């Protein structure tokens, strides 16, 4: 079974631009979560989508948004990029079929975004 | 809200020596606990998780962790490390009710020395 894939793997943008990152979950997984990883803040939760609906949201400004399609693929968008948005953005998928978070989250390799 | 503290940011250890990576958590509700590993330029991989039952949890690659509710700890151990265990290790927690996101610690970089 193919793992979680993220595209692109590397991205360089300048301040003020916007960016869209893509995540394809493991086949059959309906939940997709996004995390930002930086050396200073570590791993921080951005948002989770389940069956095309945002189910959980972290504490990030509105410049960060996401969506999920009917095939469970997900995209996240960052508008008006700032230098501090430079990070590794990780996507994770899980079955999330139950009422609690017992299903394992499987992570993709991440997209490394550099903002100049 | 939940929080996780990984007490050591870096742990150097010689090959074939035992290692313990420490993790303490804070939560007002019952939680699930996880350990993930991240190799260079890769995503995170689940090592093990505690949901309920036996407090000693065995995971992949010879790792195990013990849940201690009274000390709110979930330390990761391996009796004999290999060079290939060099990586960053993350402890994470989430509430055990509802589909809630993982809260991660800042990570511990394990360096295995030949």
Interface residues (C-beta under 8 A of the other chain):
Chain A: X4 X31 X33 X35 X42 X43 X44 X45 X48 X50 X55 X56 X58 X90 X92 X96 X99 X100 X101 X102 X104 X105 X106 X107 X108 X109 X110
Chain B: X32 X36 X41 X42 X43 X44 X45 X46 X49 X51 X90 X94 X95 X96 X97 X98 X99 X100 X101 X102 X103 X104 X105 X106 X107
